[in-house]
């Protein structure tokens, strides 16, 4: 899809996922890094998968000049908050170059000088506020989700700018704020704040609807499933009918679900029904419940552990996993599938300096 597109990736952590996504689309993404202090560890295996490495000395005037010359040939340059090459230098290199700057906060905004990490960005965005139980500290999302969200927006920005260049012949600078990316990923609280000025509260294992709240997660015999007493008569009649056939419904199958508005039902009644449901779920395994849900249209899903995901026959049949070279582990991929054939990027992290000879830079061993 992006064959022939050259991307110079000057990022380390923030913004790095944008380059990986473009690599997955077929672009030649070259990670430009300090040969004396390359990024390493597991992050390199994930954020930089599919890229190639150009190892340079940013303090060497000759190498900086060569980098600017390379930028003049490139289509896209992605920079993070600590860009080794100033935007003005990149802009002067070519008016066709698209410069994507991924920073913690909006340039020129009130928070621009605040130090930021993935954790502080999640907290400021409101995403941290909604995770966990109401009577406990918030739960952090796994990984670095604010950085990932900013990377996704960075890739989208690059693609939009490529399309604009196709129409106008000119590149442009696109600024992406990680704080804004994370904030806009919240589907509820930013809208509530904008319209009412209220900050939402964590509800834990409850979905608040109307005057009542329902559980969303139930323990089963060998794990957990997600299901809820929501206003869907077909689901409710299907589940309580299955419970009745086992003599376990305790009258729930007699409820007139078609004419009951659960969002307005008394909380005590909801909790009494949930106690009956929980007892029944504990007598069944997750796979059994999933099969029953598929048969009766119950809208129930099992909650997988990491080991469950890795072992799932469905994922294996769809070729979800790929072995990471030099890593000894698997990652999901590719991120995209297309009817257009193109060479997939290497399923490994970049090897330091591997692209040097391709772009006229001396190999590491020659320095």
C-alpha positions as CSV (number, residue, x, y, z in Angstrom):
1,X,0.0,0.0,0.0
2,X,2.8,2.4,0.9
3,X,5.5,0.8,-1.2
4,X,8.1,3.4,-2.3
5,X,7.3,5.8,0.6
6,X,10.4,6.6,2.7
7,X,9.8,7.5,6.3
8,X,12.5,8.9,8.6
9,X,11.6,8.0,12.2
10,X,13.4,10.2,14.7
11,X,11.3,9.0,17.7
12,X,12.3,7.0,20.7
13,X,9.2,6.2,22.8
14,X,6.5,8.7,22.1
15,X,5.5,8.6,18.4
16,X,7.4,5.4,17.7
17,X,4.1,3.4,17.1
18,X,3.2,5.7,14.2
19,X,6.3,4.5,12.3
20,X,5.5,0.9,13.1
21,X,2.0,1.3,11.6
22,X,3.4,2.9,8.4
23,X,5.9,0.0,8.1
24,X,3.0,-2.5,8.4
25,X,1.4,-0.7,5.5
26,X,4.5,-1.2,3.3
27,X,6.5,2.0,3.8
28,X,10.3,1.9,4.2
29,X,10.6,3.2,7.7
30,X,14.1,4.1,8.8
31,X,14.7,4.6,12.5
32,X,17.3,7.3,12.7
33,X,19.1,6.8,16.0
34,X,22.3,7.8,17.9
35,X,24.7,5.0,17.3
36,X,26.2,5.6,20.8
37,X,22.8,5.4,22.6
38,X,20.3,3.3,20.6
39,X,16.9,2.5,22.1
40,X,16.8,-1.1,23.5
41,X,14.8,-3.6,25.4
42,X,11.3,-4.9,24.9
43,X,10.0,-1.5,23.8
44,X,12.3,-1.7,20.7
45,X,10.9,-5.1,19.9
46,X,7.3,-3.7,20.0
47,X,7.4,0.0,19.0
48,X,10.0,-0.5,16.3
49,X,9.0,-3.8,14.7
50,X,9.5,-3.8,10.9
51,X,11.7,-0.7,10.8
52,X,15.4,-0.5,9.7
53,X,18.1,1.3,11.6
54,X,20.2,4.2,10.4
55,X,22.8,4.8,13.1
56,X,24.5,8.2,13.0
57,X,26.4,10.7,15.2
58,X,24.0,13.7,15.5
59,X,26.9,15.8,16.8
60,X,29.0,15.3,13.6
61,X,28.3,18.2,11.2
62,X,29.0,16.1,8.1
63,X,26.5,13.5,9.2
64,X,23.9,16.1,10.0
65,X,24.3,17.5,6.6
66,X,23.9,14.1,5.1
67,X,20.8,13.6,7.1
68,X,19.2,16.8,5.8
69,X,20.0,15.7,2.3
70,X,18.3,12.3,3.0
71,X,15.3,14.2,4.4
72,X,15.0,16.0,1.1
73,X,14.5,12.6,-0.6
74,X,12.1,11.4,2.1
75,X,8.3,11.5,2.1
76,X,7.6,11.7,5.8
77,X,9.6,12.5,8.9
78,X,8.3,11.6,12.4
79,X,9.7,13.3,15.4
80,X,9.0,12.9,19.2
81,X,9.4,15.5,22.0
82,X,13.2,15.4,21.8
83,X,13.8,15.8,18.0
84,X,17.5,15.6,17.1
85,X,16.9,17.6,13.9
86,X,15.0,20.9,14.2
87,X,11.7,21.2,12.3
88,X,13.0,24.3,10.5
89,X,15.9,22.3,9.1
90,X,13.5,19.6,7.9
91,X,11.1,22.1,6.4
92,X,14.0,23.8,4.5
93,X,15.1,20.4,3.1
94,X,12.0,20.0,0.9
95,X,8.6,21.6,0.5
96,X,7.2,18.1,-0.2
97,X,8.3,16.6,3.1
98,X,5.6,15.8,5.6
99,X,6.7,16.4,9.1
100,X,4.7,14.7,11.9
101,X,5.5,16.0,15.4
102,X,4.2,13.8,18.2
103,X,4.5,15.6,21.5
104,X,3.0,15.2,25.0
105,X,0.9,18.5,24.8
106,X,-0.2,20.8,22.1
107,X,2.5,23.2,20.9
108,X,1.8,26.7,22.3
109,X,-0.7,25.4,24.8
110,X,-0.8,26.0,28.5
111,X,0.8,22.6,29.3
112,X,3.5,22.6,26.7
113,X,6.4,22.8,29.3
114,X,5.0,20.3,31.7
115,X,7.0,17.1,32.0
116,X,5.0,14.1,30.9
117,X,5.0,10.3,31.0
118,X,2.5,7.8,29.7
119,X,1.1,7.6,33.3
120,X,0.6,11.4,33.7
121,X,-0.9,11.7,30.3
122,X,-3.4,8.9,31.1
123,X,-4.3,10.6,34.4
124,X,-4.7,14.1,32.8
125,X,-6.8,12.7,30.0
126,X,-9.4,11.1,32.3
127,X,-8.8,7.6,31.1
128,X,-7.2,6.6,34.4
129,X,-10.1,8.0,36.3
130,X,-12.6,5.4,34.9
131,X,-10.6,2.2,35.5
132,X,-11.1,0.2,38.7
133,X,-13.4,0.1,41.7
134,X,-14.9,3.3,43.1
135,X,-13.6,2.7,46.6
136,X,-10.0,1.9,45.5
137,X,-7.2,3.7,43.6
138,X,-7.6,3.8,39.8
139,X,-6.2,0.9,37.8
140,X,-3.6,1.8,35.2
141,X,-4.1,0.4,31.7
142,X,-1.5,-2.2,30.7
143,X,1.5,-1.1,28.5
144,X,1.8,2.5,27.4
145,X,-1.7,3.3,26.1
146,X,-1.3,7.1,25.8
147,X,1.8,6.7,23.7
148,X,0.0,4.0,21.6
149,X,-3.0,6.3,21.1
150,X,-0.7,9.2,20.0
151,X,1.1,6.8,17.6
152,X,-2.2,5.8,16.0
153,X,-3.1,9.5,15.5
154,X,0.3,10.2,14.2
155,X,0.0,7.5,11.5
156,X,-3.5,8.8,10.6
157,X,-2.1,12.3,10.3
158,X,0.7,11.1,8.1
159,X,-1.7,9.3,5.7
160,X,-4.0,12.4,5.5
161,X,-1.0,14.6,4.7
162,X,0.1,12.2,2.0
163,X,-3.3,12.4,0.5
164,X,-3.2,16.2,0.7
165,X,0.2,16.2,-1.0
166,X,-1.1,14.1,-3.8
167,X,-3.7,16.9,-4.4
168,X,-1.5,19.9,-3.8
169,X,2.1,18.8,-4.4
170,X,3.2,20.2,-1.1
171,X,4.0,18.7,2.3
172,X,3.1,20.1,5.6
173,X,3.7,20.0,9.3
174,X,1.2,18.0,11.4
175,X,1.2,18.3,15.2
176,X,-0.2,15.5,17.3
177,X,-0.8,15.9,21.1
178,X,-0.6,12.7,23.1
179,X,-2.7,14.3,25.8
180,X,-5.4,15.2,23.3
181,X,-5.2,11.8,21.6
182,X,-5.8,10.1,25.0
183,X,-8.6,12.5,26.0
184,X,-10.5,11.9,22.7
185,X,-10.2,8.2,23.2
186,X,-12.6,8.5,26.2
187,X,-16.0,8.0,24.7
188,X,-17.9,9.2,27.8
189,X,-16.2,11.5,30.3
190,X,-15.0,14.2,27.9
191,X,-18.5,14.6,26.5
192,X,-20.1,14.6,30.0
193,X,-17.6,17.3,31.0
194,X,-18.2,19.4,28.0
195,X,-22.0,19.4,28.4
196,X,-22.4,19.3,32.1
197,X,-19.1,20.3,33.7
198,X,-19.2,17.1,35.8
199,X,-16.4,14.6,36.2
200,X,-17.5,11.0,36.1
201,X,-16.8,8.5,38.8
202,X,-15.4,5.0,38.6
203,X,-18.2,2.4,38.8
204,X,-16.1,-0.8,38.9
205,X,-18.0,-3.9,38.0
206,X,-21.2,-2.0,37.4
207,X,-23.0,-0.5,34.4
208,X,-25.1,2.4,35.6
209,X,-28.2,2.9,33.5
210,X,-31.1,5.0,34.7
211,X,-31.8,4.5,38.4
212,X,-30.1,1.1,38.7
213,X,-26.7,-0.5,38.1
214,X,-26.0,-4.0,36.8
215,X,-22.9,-6.2,37.1
216,X,-20.9,-6.7,33.9
217,X,-18.5,-9.5,35.0
218,X,-19.5,-12.9,36.5
219,X,-17.3,-15.7,37.8
220,X,-17.9,-19.0,36.1
221,X,-16.5,-22.5,37.0
222,X,-13.1,-21.9,35.3
223,X,-12.8,-18.2,34.9
224,X,-14.9,-15.2,34.1
225,X,-17.5,-14.1,31.6
226,X,-19.1,-10.8,30.8
227,X,-22.9,-10.4,30.6
228,X,-25.4,-8.1,32.1
229,X,-29.1,-7.6,33.0
230,X,-29.7,-5.1,30.2
231,X,-33.0,-4.3,28.4
232,X,-32.7,-7.0,25.7
233,X,-35.7,-9.3,26.1
234,X,-34.4,-11.9,23.7
235,X,-31.2,-12.4,25.6
236,X,-32.9,-12.4,28.9
237,X,-35.5,-15.0,27.9
238,X,-32.9,-17.1,26.3
239,X,-30.7,-17.2,29.4
240,X,-33.4,-17.7,31.9
241,X,-35.0,-20.4,29.7
242,X,-31.7,-22.3,29.7
243,X,-31.6,-21.9,33.5
244,X,-35.1,-23.2,33.8
245,X,-34.3,-26.3,31.8
246,X,-31.7,-27.1,34.5
247,X,-34.1,-26.2,37.3
248,X,-32.0,-23.2,38.4
249,X,-33.9,-20.1,37.3
250,X,-35.8,-19.6,40.7
251,X,-38.7,-17.9,38.9
252,X,-36.6,-15.7,36.6
253,X,-38.0,-17.4,33.5
254,X,-41.5,-16.3,34.6
255,X,-40.6,-12.6,34.6
256,X,-42.2,-10.6,31.8
257,X,-39.0,-9.3,30.3
258,X,-40.8,-7.8,27.3
259,X,-42.5,-5.3,29.5
260,X,-39.9,-4.6,32.2
261,X,-37.6,-1.7,32.0
262,X,-34.5,-2.9,33.8
263,X,-32.9,0.6,33.8
264,X,-35.7,1.6,36.2
265,X,-36.0,-1.6,38.2
266,X,-35.3,-1.4,42.0
267,X,-31.6,-2.0,42.8
268,X,-32.5,-4.6,45.4
269,X,-34.4,-6.6,42.8
270,X,-31.5,-6.4,40.3
271,X,-29.0,-7.6,43.0
272,X,-31.3,-10.5,43.9
273,X,-31.5,-11.7,40.3
274,X,-27.7,-11.3,40.0
275,X,-27.2,-13.6,43.0
276,X,-29.2,-16.3,41.2
277,X,-27.3,-15.7,38.0
278,X,-24.0,-15.9,39.7
279,X,-24.8,-19.2,41.3
280,X,-25.8,-20.6,37.9
281,X,-22.7,-19.3,36.1
282,X,-20.5,-21.0,38.7
283,X,-21.9,-24.4,37.6
284,X,-20.7,-23.9,34.0
285,X,-17.4,-23.5,32.3
286,X,-16.5,-20.6,30.0
287,X,-16.4,-22.7,26.8
288,X,-19.7,-24.2,27.6
289,X,-21.3,-20.8,28.2
290,X,-19.8,-19.5,25.0
291,X,-21.3,-22.3,23.0
292,X,-24.7,-21.7,24.7
293,X,-24.5,-18.0,23.9
294,X,-23.8,-18.7,20.2
295,X,-26.7,-21.1,20.1
296,X,-29.2,-18.9,21.8
297,X,-28.0,-15.4,21.0
298,X,-27.2,-14.5,24.6
299,X,-24.5,-11.8,23.9
300,X,-22.2,-13.4,26.4
301,X,-18.4,-13.4,26.1
302,X,-15.7,-15.2,28.0
303,X,-12.9,-13.1,29.5
304,X,-9.6,-14.5,28.3
305,X,-6.3,-14.6,30.2
306,X,-3.1,-13.9,28.2
307,X,-2.5,-17.7,28.0
308,X,-6.1,-18.2,26.7
309,X,-5.5,-15.7,23.9
310,X,-2.2,-17.3,22.9
311,X,-3.8,-20.8,22.9
312,X,-7.0,-19.9,21.1
313,X,-7.8,-22.1,18.1
314,X,-9.6,-19.2,16.5
315,X,-6.5,-16.9,16.5
316,X,-4.3,-19.8,15.2
317,X,-6.7,-20.5,12.4
318,X,-6.7,-16.9,11.3
319,X,-2.9,-16.6,11.4
320,X,-3.0,-13.9,14.1
321,X,0.4,-14.6,15.7
322,X,3.9,-14.3,14.2
323,X,7.1,-15.2,15.7
324,X,9.4,-12.2,16.4
325,X,12.9,-12.9,15.1
326,X,15.7,-12.5,17.7
327,X,13.0,-12.2,20.3
328,X,11.7,-15.7,21.1
329,X,8.1,-14.6,21.5
330,X,5.0,-13.9,19.5
331,X,3.2,-10.7,18.6
332,X,-0.1,-10.1,16.8
333,X,0.2,-9.2,13.2
334,X,0.2,-8.1,10.7
335,X,-1.8,-5.0,11.8
336,X,-3.4,-4.8,8.4
337,X,-4.5,-7.1,5.6
338,X,-5.1,-6.0,2.0
339,X,-6.2,-7.4,-1.3
340,X,-3.1,-5.7,-2.8
341,X,0.0,-7.9,-2.4
342,X,3.0,-6.2,-0.9
343,X,6.1,-7.3,1.0
344,X,5.5,-7.5,4.7
345,X,8.1,-5.8,6.9
346,X,10.6,-8.0,8.8
347,X,9.1,-9.4,12.0
348,X,11.9,-8.1,14.1
349,X,13.3,-5.0,15.7
350,X,15.8,-3.0,13.7
351,X,19.4,-4.1,13.8
352,X,21.7,-1.1,14.6
353,X,23.0,0.5,11.5
354,X,21.6,-2.1,9.0
355,X,20.4,0.7,6.6
356,X,23.5,2.8,6.7
357,X,25.0,1.5,3.5
358,X,21.7,1.8,1.7
359,X,21.5,5.5,2.3
360,X,25.2,6.5,1.9
361,X,26.3,6.4,5.5
362,X,29.4,4.5,6.6
363,X,28.8,1.2,8.3
364,X,29.4,1.0,12.0
365,X,32.5,-1.1,11.7
366,X,34.1,1.5,9.5
367,X,33.8,4.3,12.1
